[in-house]
Amino acid sequence: MERIPFHRPLITGREVEFLEEVFARGQFGGDGHFTGLAESLLRELTGANSVLLTSSCTAALAMSALLLELGPGDDVIMPAWTFPSTASAFMATGARPVFVDIAPDTLCLSLPEVIRAITPRTKAIVVVHYGGGMADIAELIDIAKERKLHVIEDAAQSLLTTQDSRHAGTFGDLGAISFHSTKNIHCGEGGALLVNNPALQERAEWMRNKGTNRRDFLKGKVHQYEWRTVFAPSMPSELSAAFLCAQLETVQEVTETRRAIWVRYDAEIGQHLKKAGINTLSANKTTQHNGHMYPLLMQDSVARKNFCAQLASRGIEVTGHYLPLHRSPAGKGLSSKKLPITDHVADGIVRLPLWPGLSSQAVDRIIDAVRDTTAIQRIKTR
Ligand SMILES: *Cc1c(COP(=O)(O)O)cnc(C)c1O
């Protein structure tokens, strides 16, 4: 029985060709041909006005904290149901994360909880578009505007996810995307910052260029470049950018393939799971997700352990994830507030394998295994 891994990093087949072109061109440092190409492809794909390629999504988030000058005395509202970088990036400049619970339908920030958490110290809201879905972003932007708060979108997992045809990452002042090898498309380690607030544009370029206006120099606008601001460690090399370009060429196709697997899971096991008392994500009706993940919410950690063990015995690797930030060693002291939905999701979530190379026979095997396993489970919980 062949093992089905949870994830396999995408390889499109043209990466080496693009890397050879970097050798031929001879520019290896950042902000060259492929950096520009990746940025313009990303602008076209997302409709963003300004895109800066970065060395990771973490770097893009760290740039956001510096660009918005968030520091000691400033509170930043965010979910605890996320990857640590969401919080670390803002703590690094001295700001304080304020964890808020998530909504059970999207697993993204709960808007009533956001409103309740706002105080005079609040300066910004970081919204995480979880799992390739999207938060109720238009409403969140209204809440923030009314109170003059900045919005940063952690769209690490949500490239090409849209709500009312507008792309994740293009609503807030800034949006951060990840090209880590665990995401839909990747370059090993990489990311992008979408700069939607034009007032931040120039400093964002300087910061990405190690605090200098080297980009103006490369464009021939100035005859020597100067130190203009503090830097954020964020410039990717042309090697990363070239690899990413080979992936960006195929991103629409890759997203469609992922969505098709997601749709199969939902059609063939969604109802079945609900009858067994296991929820799946019901995305906001106006959201078109990017097929990043198909999560199941088991009743508790015991049910999850049983479920994962049974799938593992059939050669299928499924995983939970995120020790939520308020329960992590570095985040424990930050918040005394209860986050019941975050806790429940963290204990019960399971993610099924979902990647474009998954054959339809493999998907059949996963669907069969989930059906058999949940049937057993239902008998047990009665
Ligand atoms: C993957 C991820 C990150 C970090 O991305 P890197 O590119 O690895 O820095 C941040 N936030 C979320 C929600 C993620 O899923």
Ligand as a Chemical Component Dictionary entry (heavy atoms), coordinates in Angstrom:
data_LIG
# 
_chem_comp.id                   LIG 
_chem_comp.type                 NON-POLYMER 
_chem_comp.pdbx_formal_charge   0 
_chem_comp.three_letter_code    LIG 
# 
loop_
_chem_comp_atom.comp_id 
_chem_comp_atom.atom_id 
_chem_comp_atom.alt_atom_id 
_chem_comp_atom.type_symbol 
_chem_comp_atom.charge 
_chem_comp_atom.model_Cartn_x 
_chem_comp_atom.model_Cartn_y 
_chem_comp_atom.model_Cartn_z 
_chem_comp_atom.pdbx_ordinal 
LIG C1 C1 C 0 2.988  30.155 6.579 1  
LIG C2 C2 C 0 2.433  31.242 7.393 2  
LIG C3 C3 C 0 3.210  32.331 7.832 3  
LIG C4 C4 C 0 4.705  32.395 7.641 4  
LIG O1 O1 O 0 5.083  32.364 6.324 5  
LIG P1 P1 P 0 6.674  32.327 5.968 6  
LIG O2 O2 O 0 6.697  32.625 4.510 7  
LIG O3 O3 O 0 7.126  30.946 6.296 8  
LIG O4 O4 O 0 7.327  33.348 6.786 9  
LIG C5 C5 C 0 2.594  33.377 8.500 10 
LIG N1 N1 N 0 1.278  33.348 8.750 11 
LIG C6 C6 C 0 0.503  32.308 8.380 12 
LIG C7 C7 C 0 -0.956 32.368 8.670 13 
LIG C8 C8 C 0 1.058  31.219 7.706 14 
LIG O5 O5 O 0 0.276  30.205 7.349 15 
# 
loop_
_chem_comp_bond.comp_id 
_chem_comp_bond.atom_id_1 
_chem_comp_bond.atom_id_2 
_chem_comp_bond.value_order 
_chem_comp_bond.pdbx_ordinal 
LIG C1 C2 SING 1  
LIG C2 C3 SING 2  
LIG C2 C8 DOUB 3  
LIG C3 C4 SING 4  
LIG C3 C5 DOUB 5  
LIG C4 O1 SING 6  
LIG O1 P1 SING 7  
LIG P1 O2 DOUB 8  
LIG P1 O3 SING 9  
LIG P1 O4 SING 10 
LIG C5 N1 SING 11 
LIG N1 C6 DOUB 12 
LIG C6 C7 SING 13 
LIG C6 C8 SING 14 
LIG C8 O5 SING 15 
# 
